Amino acid sequence: MIDYRLDVIDSLSGLKEITPEWLAFLETKPFGGTVFNDPLYLKAFLENDVGKMNETLFFVLLRENGELRCIAPIYIRPYRFALSFASKRLCSVAARKMGVFGNSFIYRDSPDSGEWFQAIFDFVFRSVKGIDFFSAELRLDGPFADYLVHRFEANHKIRCIPNEETRQNSYQILFPESYAALVGSYGRNLKKNIRENRNALEKYEPRSQFLCFTLPEDMEKFLESLDEIQKTSWKSATYGFTPWNVADRVAFVRCLASLGWVRGNLLLTESGKLMSFYYGLCYRDCFYAINTSYDPAYSGVSPGTNTLALTLEMLMRERPDIQYADLGFGALDYKVKWGNKAIPSLEVSFLCTRKGRILNRTQAVLNGVVSAVKKCLDRIGMTNRVRKYLKNKT
């Protein structure tokens, strides 16, 4: 009979105590380990209370016959479930949502891994009451994602809702021996695009500056510049502006810089005007792309593309230990073009309580009504007139 022991870490002090064993476990190169579930990253994140998320920690360590086999970096946080009708927000309801730092457990390669996952989730749902939702952004390339997509619903009697709109590839850039070799490996159109963008930059901004910030004492200056660029970007115009140059974020990024992980790149004009930035973390053999944006006033010189190219060129020259770049979840156009490794990805949600199922069903009914109204308007040719009326009303 297999002897499982489950230990719970539910505090920052507990995380600090277990960190040496956690780091030693990562040295064995288990599945699922990323910068986002490294204990040093989590310690910095939690100590500085980044984003004031009010997480409740419920890290579970599974040991088999006394040997550490799996780490589940689980958190539970307050969540407001928004009920909306078309674009009109009706109300929000207080709920609790579970997640996993790094969107994955960290575990040894074993045919028993599915049993470990089941034992951990069974234990969590027995121990923590009132978890209404559980969601994760999954790379569909390992046993943990396979368990959530294909076995979780049946094993735990909890409904799974795959977000089919997010079923797409995520991308990585595997590095050859040099940046020139990387560019040479691309198709004719991308190579031409990279060359023409660099030529445009050199023609219109021949003395542009490309700076790289890595030291803790430089992080506030870098984040201040990052915010200045983000304010002007299409992202902020579309989704709203969220500042990074705030006390908790600055302290957090300084901690990461003290570990030697941060690379913050800025592209500036000769006179020092900010054009674009690229922010990422070098962790083990990977460069994790975190955030990038540009000022549309300089779109004529393609600052976004040039900053990515310059970032990769400098990185491959200065950090030969980095073997690839991870471009994160999602399939934006530049990721599709630059990525040379595609990983199928999917966001999944689980309705863990009756309350969660009722809220989800209510929103589904509202969405159904909106869809039916739209079809009726399309059929009688009134869609544009109604849209114009609603726009004038707001």
PyMOL commands that set and color helices and strands:
alter all, ss='L'
color gray80, all
select helices_A, chain A and resi 12-27+35-37+39-47+50-52+101-103+113-127+143-150+152-156+179-184+188-204+216-230+234-239+247-258+296-301+303-318+333-338+354-380+383-393
alter helices_A, ss='H'
color red, helices_A
select strands_A, chain A and resi 4-9+56-64+67-85+88-100+106-107+133-139+159-174+209-213+262-268+274-283+286-294+324-326+341-351
alter strands_A, ss='S'
color yellow, strands_A
deselect
rebuild
show_as cartoon
